């Protein structure tokens, strides 16, 4: 944080995720490339909860 604070929800994408976007995240997490992702919550919400 270099003096830039963004209120929660203000950086959100304006539309809902398409099923293919959710599926791409699930496919990545199930792939060998995500082998070191452990115990993480991955919010696929367009930045709504950021």
Secondary structure, DSSP 8 states (H G I E B T S, - for coil): --S----TTTT--SS---HHHHHHHHHHHHSGGGTT--S-----STTTT-
